[in-house]
Amino acid sequence: MNQKPIKPPEELVQQAKLYPNGWVYQIDGKFSPNQAVPPEAIMGAWKVDSNGNIQGEFLPNPNYKQK
């Protein structure tokens, strides 16, 4: 069964520009910048290339627990 690729929200596309060669994460819930995000609240991530652009497909987190 093929799932439709998940498109990153514009907010994460913009955030990716701040993290070249890193990752951006889709989080379920609201957390402050100083608050730790529990692993089960991370839906998944996208890789960011050296130019700050999201590359590749969404990688789901197997530990994510939907609320």
N, CA, C and O atoms as a CHARMM CRD file, in Angstrom:
* protein
*
  268
    1    1 MET  N      0.84400  -1.17700   0.00000 PROA 1      0.00000
    2    1 MET  CA     0.00000   0.00000   0.00000 PROA 1      0.00000
    3    1 MET  C      0.88800   1.23900   0.00000 PROA 1      0.00000
    4    1 MET  O      1.67700   1.43200   0.92500 PROA 1      0.00000
    5    2 ASN  N      0.77000   2.07500  -1.01900 PROA 2      0.00000
    6    2 ASN  CA     1.54600   3.30600  -1.12100 PROA 2      0.00000
    7    2 ASN  C      0.79600   4.44500  -0.47000 PROA 2      0.00000
    8    2 ASN  O     -0.38900   4.66300  -0.72500 PROA 2      0.00000
    9    3 GLN  N      1.51500   5.17600   0.38700 PROA 3      0.00000
   10    3 GLN  CA     0.92700   6.35200   1.00100 PROA 3      0.00000
   11    3 GLN  C      1.36900   7.58100   0.22800 PROA 3      0.00000
   12    3 GLN  O      2.46800   7.61800  -0.32600 PROA 3      0.00000
   13    4 LYS  N      0.50600   8.58300   0.19500 PROA 4      0.00000
   14    4 LYS  CA     0.82800   9.84500  -0.44600 PROA 4      0.00000
   15    4 LYS  C      1.94400  10.51500   0.36200 PROA 4      0.00000
   16    4 LYS  O      1.86800  10.56000   1.59000 PROA 4      0.00000
   17    5 PRO  N      2.99400  11.04500  -0.31900 PROA 5      0.00000
   18    5 PRO  CA     4.06000  11.72300   0.42700 PROA 5      0.00000
   19    5 PRO  C      3.50500  12.87800   1.25700 PROA 5      0.00000
   20    5 PRO  O      2.58900  13.58500   0.83600 PROA 5      0.00000
   21    6 ILE  N      4.07500  13.05000   2.43300 PROA 6      0.00000
   22    6 ILE  CA     3.65900  14.12700   3.32100 PROA 6      0.00000
   23    6 ILE  C      4.45500  15.37300   2.96400 PROA 6      0.00000
   24    6 ILE  O      5.68600  15.35600   2.96300 PROA 6      0.00000
   25    7 LYS  N      3.74700  16.44500   2.66400 PROA 7      0.00000
   26    7 LYS  CA     4.38500  17.71100   2.30900 PROA 7      0.00000
   27    7 LYS  C      4.65900  18.50000   3.59000 PROA 7      0.00000
   28    7 LYS  O      3.77700  18.62100   4.44100 PROA 7      0.00000
   29    8 PRO  N      5.88000  19.03900   3.73600 PROA 8      0.00000
   30    8 PRO  CA     6.16900  19.81200   4.94200 PROA 8      0.00000
   31    8 PRO  C      5.38300  21.12400   4.95500 PROA 8      0.00000
   32    8 PRO  O      5.20300  21.75200   3.91100 PROA 8      0.00000
   33    9 PRO  N      4.91600  21.53600   6.13100 PROA 9      0.00000
   34    9 PRO  CA     4.22900  22.82300   6.22700 PROA 9      0.00000
   35    9 PRO  C      5.20300  23.96600   5.91500 PROA 9      0.00000
   36    9 PRO  O      6.40800  23.83000   6.12300 PROA 9      0.00000
   37   10 GLU  N      4.68500  25.07900   5.42300 PROA 10     0.00000
   38   10 GLU  CA     5.51500  26.23100   5.05900 PROA 10     0.00000
   39   10 GLU  C      6.39800  26.67200   6.22500 PROA 10     0.00000
   40   10 GLU  O      7.53900  27.08500   6.01800 PROA 10     0.00000
   41   11 GLU  N      5.88700  26.58800   7.42400 PROA 11     0.00000
   42   11 GLU  CA     6.66200  26.95600   8.62700 PROA 11     0.00000
   43   11 GLU  C      7.95500  26.14000   8.71700 PROA 11     0.00000
   44   11 GLU  O      8.99900  26.68400   9.07500 PROA 11     0.00000
   45   12 LEU  N      7.90000  24.84700   8.39600 PROA 12     0.00000
   46   12 LEU  CA     9.09400  24.00700   8.45000 PROA 12     0.00000
   47   12 LEU  C     10.00300  24.24500   7.25300 PROA 12     0.00000
   48   12 LEU  O     11.22200  24.11200   7.36800 PROA 12     0.00000
   49   13 VAL  N      9.43300  24.59300   6.11600 PROA 13     0.00000
   50   13 VAL  CA    10.24600  24.94400   4.94100 PROA 13     0.00000
   51   13 VAL  C     11.10800  26.15600   5.28600 PROA 13     0.00000
   52   13 VAL  O     12.29200  26.19500   4.94900 PROA 13     0.00000
   53   14 GLN  N     10.51700  27.14400   5.95700 PROA 14     0.00000
   54   14 GLN  CA    11.25800  28.34000   6.36300 PROA 14     0.00000
   55   14 GLN  C     12.27700  28.00600   7.45900 PROA 14     0.00000
   56   14 GLN  O     13.40000  28.50900   7.43500 PROA 14     0.00000
   57   15 GLN  N     11.89400  27.17100   8.40400 PROA 15     0.00000
   58   15 GLN  CA    12.79200  26.78700   9.49100 PROA 15     0.00000
   59   15 GLN  C     14.01200  26.03700   8.95200 PROA 15     0.00000
   60   15 GLN  O     15.11100  26.17100   9.49000 PROA 15     0.00000
   61   16 ALA  N     13.82200  25.25400   7.89900 PROA 16     0.00000
   62   16 ALA  CA    14.92300  24.48100   7.31200 PROA 16     0.00000
   63   16 ALA  C     16.07200  25.38500   6.88000 PROA 16     0.00000
   64   16 ALA  O     17.23300  24.97700   6.92700 PROA 16     0.00000
   65   17 LYS  N     15.76100  26.60400   6.46100 PROA 17     0.00000
   66   17 LYS  CA    16.79600  27.53300   6.00700 PROA 17     0.00000
   67   17 LYS  C     17.77000  27.89100   7.13600 PROA 17     0.00000
   68   17 LYS  O     18.89400  28.31900   6.87400 PROA 17     0.00000
   69   18 LEU  N     17.34100  27.71500   8.38500 PROA 18     0.00000
   70   18 LEU  CA    18.19000  28.00200   9.54000 PROA 18     0.00000
   71   18 LEU  C     19.06000  26.81200   9.94000 PROA 18     0.00000
   72   18 LEU  O     19.95400  26.94700  10.77500 PROA 18     0.00000
   73   19 TYR  N     18.79700  25.63900   9.33900 PROA 19     0.00000
   74   19 TYR  CA    19.48200  24.40400   9.73700 PROA 19     0.00000
   75   19 TYR  C     20.04300  23.63300   8.55100 PROA 19     0.00000
   76   19 TYR  O     19.68000  22.47400   8.35100 PROA 19     0.00000
   77   20 PRO  N     20.94200  24.26300   7.74000 PROA 20     0.00000
   78   20 PRO  CA    21.51800  23.50500   6.62200 PROA 20     0.00000
   79   20 PRO  C     22.23100  22.25500   7.12600 PROA 20     0.00000
   80   20 PRO  O     22.84700  22.25700   8.19100 PROA 20     0.00000
   81   21 ASN  N     22.13500  21.19800   6.34400 PROA 21     0.00000
   82   21 ASN  CA    22.73000  19.89400   6.66700 PROA 21     0.00000
   83   21 ASN  C     22.17600  19.30000   7.95700 PROA 21     0.00000
   84   21 ASN  O     22.84200  18.49300   8.60400 PROA 21     0.00000
   85   22 GLY  N     20.96900  19.69200   8.33100 PROA 22     0.00000
   86   22 GLY  CA    20.34800  19.17500   9.54700 PROA 22     0.00000
   87   22 GLY  C     19.01500  18.51200   9.24800 PROA 22     0.00000
   88   22 GLY  O     18.82400  17.90200   8.19600 PROA 22     0.00000
   89   23 TRP  N     18.10700  18.64500  10.18800 PROA 23     0.00000
   90   23 TRP  CA    16.78400  18.03900  10.09700 PROA 23     0.00000
   91   23 TRP  C     15.74400  19.02400  10.61300 PROA 23     0.00000
   92   23 TRP  O     16.04600  19.86500  11.45900 PROA 23     0.00000
   93   24 VAL  N     14.52500  18.92100  10.10600 PROA 24     0.00000
   94   24 VAL  CA    13.38000  19.62500  10.69500 PROA 24     0.00000
   95   24 VAL  C     12.35300  18.56400  11.06600 PROA 24     0.00000
   96   24 VAL  O     12.18500  17.56400  10.36900 PROA 24     0.00000
   97   25 TYR  N     11.67200  18.80800  12.18000 PROA 25     0.00000
   98   25 TYR  CA    10.79400  17.80500  12.77300 PROA 25     0.00000
   99   25 TYR  C      9.34900  18.28100  12.82900 PROA 25     0.00000
  100   25 TYR  O      9.07200  19.43800  13.14700 PROA 25     0.00000
  101   26 GLN  N      8.44100  17.37700  12.51500 PROA 26     0.00000
  102   26 GLN  CA     7.01200  17.64100  12.66100 PROA 26     0.00000
  103   26 GLN  C      6.63100  17.17200  14.06200 PROA 26     0.00000
  104   26 GLN  O      6.72600  15.98600  14.37700 PROA 26     0.00000
  105   27 ILE  N      6.19500  18.12500  14.90500 PROA 27     0.00000
  106   27 ILE  CA     5.87500  17.86300  16.30200 PROA 27     0.00000
  107   27 ILE  C      4.36300  17.89800  16.49500 PROA 27     0.00000
  108   27 ILE  O      3.68100  18.76100  15.94000 PROA 27     0.00000
  109   28 ASP  N      3.84800  16.97400  17.27000 PROA 28     0.00000
  110   28 ASP  CA     2.42500  16.93400  17.61500 PROA 28     0.00000
  111   28 ASP  C      2.26000  17.55500  18.99800 PROA 28     0.00000
  112   28 ASP  O      2.62400  16.94800  20.00500 PROA 28     0.00000
  113   29 GLY  N      1.71800  18.74900  19.04200 PROA 29     0.00000
  114   29 GLY  CA     1.52100  19.44500  20.31300 PROA 29     0.00000
  115   29 GLY  C      2.29000  20.75000  20.34500 PROA 29     0.00000
  116   29 GLY  O      3.02900  21.07300  19.41500 PROA 29     0.00000
  117   30 LYS  N      2.11100  21.48600  21.41100 PROA 30     0.00000
  118   30 LYS  CA     2.77100  22.78100  21.59100 PROA 30     0.00000
  119   30 LYS  C      3.82600  22.65200  22.68100 PROA 30     0.00000
  120   30 LYS  O      3.54600  22.19600  23.79000 PROA 30     0.00000
  121   31 PHE  N      5.03900  23.06100  22.34200 PROA 31     0.00000
  122   31 PHE  CA     6.13900  23.02900  23.28500 PROA 31     0.00000
  123   31 PHE  C      6.90800  24.33400  23.15000 PROA 31     0.00000
  124   31 PHE  O      7.11000  24.82400  22.04000 PROA 31     0.00000
  125   32 SER  N      7.33600  24.89600  24.27000 PROA 32     0.00000
  126   32 SER  CA     8.10900  26.13500  24.22900 PROA 32     0.00000
  127   32 SER  C      9.53700  25.80600  23.77800 PROA 32     0.00000
  128   32 SER  O      9.96200  24.65400  23.85700 PROA 32     0.00000
  129   33 PRO  N     10.27400  26.81600  23.30700 PROA 33     0.00000
  130   33 PRO  CA    11.65000  26.56200  22.84900 PROA 33     0.00000
  131   33 PRO  C     12.55500  25.97800  23.93000 PROA 33     0.00000
  132   33 PRO  O     13.52500  25.28800  23.61600 PROA 33     0.00000
  133   34 ASN  N     12.25000  26.24400  25.19300 PROA 34     0.00000
  134   34 ASN  CA    13.08100  25.73800  26.28900 PROA 34     0.00000
  135   34 ASN  C     12.58300  24.41100  26.85500 PROA 34     0.00000
  136   34 ASN  O     13.17400  23.86900  27.78900 PROA 34     0.00000
  137   35 GLN  N     11.50900  23.89600  26.29300 PROA 35     0.00000
  138   35 GLN  CA    10.89100  22.67500  26.80200 PROA 35     0.00000
  139   35 GLN  C     11.34600  21.47100  25.97200 PROA 35     0.00000
  140   35 GLN  O     11.39700  21.54100  24.74400 PROA 35     0.00000
  141   36 ALA  N     11.67300  20.38100  26.64200 PROA 36     0.00000
  142   36 ALA  CA    12.05500  19.14900  25.94100 PROA 36     0.00000
  143   36 ALA  C     10.82300  18.53500  25.28400 PROA 36     0.00000
  144   36 ALA  O      9.74400  18.49600  25.87400 PROA 36     0.00000
  145   37 VAL  N     11.00000  18.06000  24.06300 PROA 37     0.00000
  146   37 VAL  CA     9.91500  17.39400  23.33500 PROA 37     0.00000
  147   37 VAL  C     10.08900  15.89200  23.52900 PROA 37     0.00000
  148   37 VAL  O     11.13200  15.34200  23.17300 PROA 37     0.00000
  149   38 PRO  N      9.08000  15.21800  24.08900 PROA 38     0.00000
  150   38 PRO  CA     9.21000  13.76800  24.27300 PROA 38     0.00000
  151   38 PRO  C      9.23900  13.05300  22.92000 PROA 38     0.00000
  152   38 PRO  O      8.55200  13.47500  21.99000 PROA 38     0.00000
  153   39 PRO  N     10.02200  11.98200  22.79800 PROA 39     0.00000
  154   39 PRO  CA    10.14100  11.26700  21.51600 PROA 39     0.00000
  155   39 PRO  C      8.79900  10.85600  20.92100 PROA 39     0.00000
  156   39 PRO  O      8.63600  10.85500  19.70100 PROA 39     0.00000
  157   40 GLU  N      7.83900  10.50700  21.77300 PROA 40     0.00000
  158   40 GLU  CA     6.53900  10.05200  21.25500 PROA 40     0.00000
  159   40 GLU  C      5.70200  11.19900  20.67800 PROA 40     0.00000
  160   40 GLU  O      4.65200  10.94600  20.08700 PROA 40     0.00000
  161   41 ALA  N      6.14600  12.46700  20.83700 PROA 41     0.00000
  162   41 ALA  CA     5.44200  13.61800  20.26600 PROA 41     0.00000
  163   41 ALA  C      6.02500  14.03200  18.91500 PROA 41     0.00000
  164   41 ALA  O      5.48500  14.92200  18.25800 PROA 41     0.00000
  165   42 ILE  N      7.11800  13.39700  18.49600 PROA 42     0.00000
  166   42 ILE  CA     7.74100  13.70300  17.20400 PROA 42     0.00000
  167   42 ILE  C      7.12800  12.78800  16.15400 PROA 42     0.00000
  168   42 ILE  O      7.33000  11.57400  16.17100 PROA 42     0.00000
  169   43 MET  N      6.37400  13.39500  15.23900 PROA 43     0.00000
  170   43 MET  CA     5.70500  12.61600  14.19600 PROA 43     0.00000
  171   43 MET  C      6.70800  12.05100  13.18800 PROA 43     0.00000
  172   43 MET  O      6.54300  10.93800  12.68700 PROA 43     0.00000
  173   44 GLY  N      7.74100  12.82800  12.90200 PROA 44     0.00000
  174   44 GLY  CA     8.75600  12.42200  11.94000 PROA 44     0.00000
  175   44 GLY  C      9.59100  13.61700  11.54200 PROA 44     0.00000
  176   44 GLY  O      9.50600  14.67900  12.16000 PROA 44     0.00000
  177   45 ALA  N     10.41600  13.44100  10.48700 PROA 45     0.00000
  178   45 ALA  CA    11.35500  14.48500  10.10800 PROA 45     0.00000
  179   45 ALA  C     11.63800  14.49000   8.61600 PROA 45     0.00000
  180   45 ALA  O     11.35900  13.52800   7.90000 PROA 45     0.00000
  181   46 TRP  N     12.20400  15.61500   8.17000 PROA 46     0.00000
  182   46 TRP  CA    12.71400  15.76000   6.81500 PROA 46     0.00000
  183   46 TRP  C     14.18200  16.15800   6.90500 PROA 46     0.00000
  184   46 TRP  O     14.54400  16.95000   7.77600 PROA 46     0.00000
  185   47 LYS  N     15.02900  15.63600   6.03900 PROA 47     0.00000
  186   47 LYS  CA    16.43900  16.00500   5.94200 PROA 47     0.00000
  187   47 LYS  C     16.53600  17.36600   5.25800 PROA 47     0.00000
  188   47 LYS  O     15.75800  17.67800   4.35600 PROA 47     0.00000
  189   48 VAL  N     17.50500  18.17300   5.70300 PROA 48     0.00000
  190   48 VAL  CA    17.75200  19.49600   5.12300 PROA 48     0.00000
  191   48 VAL  C     19.11400  19.45700   4.42700 PROA 48     0.00000
  192   48 VAL  O     20.09800  18.99600   5.00600 PROA 48     0.00000
  193   49 ASP  N     19.16600  19.94300   3.18000 PROA 49     0.00000
  194   49 ASP  CA    20.42900  19.92000   2.43600 PROA 49     0.00000
  195   49 ASP  C     21.32500  21.09800   2.83200 PROA 49     0.00000
  196   49 ASP  O     20.96500  21.89700   3.69600 PROA 49     0.00000
  197   50 SER  N     22.48100  21.19500   2.19800 PROA 50     0.00000
  198   50 SER  CA    23.46400  22.22500   2.54300 PROA 50     0.00000
  199   50 SER  C     23.00000  23.63400   2.22000 PROA 50     0.00000
  200   50 SER  O     23.56900  24.60200   2.72400 PROA 50     0.00000
  201   51 ASN  N     21.97300  23.76400   1.38600 PROA 51     0.00000
  202   51 ASN  CA    21.42000  25.07600   1.04400 PROA 51     0.00000
  203   51 ASN  C     20.21300  25.45000   1.90300 PROA 51     0.00000
  204   51 ASN  O     19.60900  26.50200   1.69400 PROA 51     0.00000
  205   52 GLY  N     19.85900  24.60400   2.86300 PROA 52     0.00000
  206   52 GLY  CA    18.71500  24.89500   3.72100 PROA 52     0.00000
  207   52 GLY  C     17.38500  24.51700   3.11200 PROA 52     0.00000
  208   52 GLY  O     16.34300  25.02500   3.52800 PROA 52     0.00000
  209   53 ASN  N     17.40500  23.62500   2.12700 PROA 53     0.00000
  210   53 ASN  CA    16.17100  23.15600   1.49400 PROA 53     0.00000
  211   53 ASN  C     15.85200  21.74000   1.95900 PROA 53     0.00000
  212   53 ASN  O     16.74500  20.90600   2.10300 PROA 53     0.00000
  213   54 ILE  N     14.57800  21.48100   2.18900 PROA 54     0.00000
  214   54 ILE  CA    14.15700  20.13400   2.56000 PROA 54     0.00000
  215   54 ILE  C     14.35200  19.22900   1.36000 PROA 54     0.00000
  216   54 ILE  O     13.99300  19.57100   0.23400 PROA 54     0.00000
  217   55 GLN  N     14.93400  18.05800   1.62900 PROA 55     0.00000
  218   55 GLN  CA    15.15600  17.09800   0.54800 PROA 55     0.00000
  219   55 GLN  C     14.60000  15.74400   0.94700 PROA 55     0.00000
  220   55 GLN  O     14.57100  15.39500   2.12700 PROA 55     0.00000
  221   56 GLY  N     14.17200  15.00600  -0.01800 PROA 56     0.00000
  222   56 GLY  CA    13.69100  13.66000   0.24100 PROA 56     0.00000
  223   56 GLY  C     12.30200  13.63900   0.86000 PROA 56     0.00000
  224   56 GLY  O     11.61600  14.65500   0.96700 PROA 56     0.00000
  225   57 GLU  N     11.92500  12.44100   1.26000 PROA 57     0.00000
  226   57 GLU  CA    10.59100  12.21300   1.80000 PROA 57     0.00000
  227   57 GLU  C     10.56400  12.29900   3.31200 PROA 57     0.00000
  228   57 GLU  O     11.59600  12.21000   3.97800 PROA 57     0.00000
  229   58 PHE  N      9.38100  12.47100   3.83000 PROA 58     0.00000
  230   58 PHE  CA     9.13100  12.47300   5.26500 PROA 58     0.00000
  231   58 PHE  C      9.50100  11.11300   5.83900 PROA 58     0.00000
  232   58 PHE  O      9.11500  10.07500   5.30100 PROA 58     0.00000
  233   59 LEU  N     10.25300  11.12700   6.93800 PROA 59     0.00000
  234   59 LEU  CA    10.62400   9.89000   7.61300 PROA 59     0.00000
  235   59 LEU  C      9.81400   9.79800   8.90000 PROA 59     0.00000
  236   59 LEU  O     10.08800  10.52900   9.85100 PROA 59     0.00000
  237   60 PRO  N      8.82500   8.91500   8.94600 PROA 60     0.00000
  238   60 PRO  CA     7.98600   8.80700  10.14400 PROA 60     0.00000
  239   60 PRO  C      8.75400   8.25000  11.33800 PROA 60     0.00000
  240   60 PRO  O      9.66500   7.43700  11.18300 PROA 60     0.00000
  241   61 ASN  N      8.37600   8.69400  12.51500 PROA 61     0.00000
  242   61 ASN  CA     8.96400   8.22900  13.75900 PROA 61     0.00000
  243   61 ASN  C      8.16700   7.01100  14.24200 PROA 61     0.00000
  244   61 ASN  O      6.97600   7.13600  14.52600 PROA 61     0.00000
  245   62 PRO  N      8.79400   5.85200  14.33900 PROA 62     0.00000
  246   62 PRO  CA     8.07300   4.65100  14.77500 PROA 62     0.00000
  247   62 PRO  C      7.62100   4.73500  16.24400 PROA 62     0.00000
  248   62 PRO  O      6.76300   3.96400  16.67300 PROA 62     0.00000
  249   63 ASN  N      8.19600   5.66300  17.00500 PROA 63     0.00000
  250   63 ASN  CA     7.83600   5.81700  18.41700 PROA 63     0.00000
  251   63 ASN  C      6.73200   6.84600  18.64500 PROA 63     0.00000
  252   63 ASN  O      6.31000   7.07000  19.78000 PROA 63     0.00000
  253   64 TYR  N      6.26300   7.47500  17.55500 PROA 64     0.00000
  254   64 TYR  CA     5.21400   8.48400  17.66800 PROA 64     0.00000
  255   64 TYR  C      3.90700   7.84900  18.15100 PROA 64     0.00000
  256   64 TYR  O      3.48200   6.80500  17.65600 PROA 64     0.00000
  257   65 LYS  N      3.29000   8.50300  19.12300 PROA 65     0.00000
  258   65 LYS  CA     1.99400   8.05400  19.62900 PROA 65     0.00000
  259   65 LYS  C      1.00200   9.18900  19.44300 PROA 65     0.00000
  260   65 LYS  O      1.07400  10.21000  20.12600 PROA 65     0.00000
  261   66 GLN  N      0.07600   9.00200  18.51200 PROA 66     0.00000
  262   66 GLN  CA    -0.93300  10.03400  18.22100 PROA 66     0.00000
  263   66 GLN  C     -1.81400  10.25400  19.43700 PROA 66     0.00000
  264   66 GLN  O     -2.24400   9.30900  20.09900 PROA 66     0.00000
  265   67 LYS  N     -2.07100  11.52500  19.71300 PROA 67     0.00000
  266   67 LYS  CA    -2.91200  11.88000  20.87500 PROA 67     0.00000
  267   67 LYS  C     -4.36600  11.68000  20.57700 PROA 67     0.00000
  268   67 LYS  O     -5.21200  11.92800  21.43600 PROA 67     0.00000
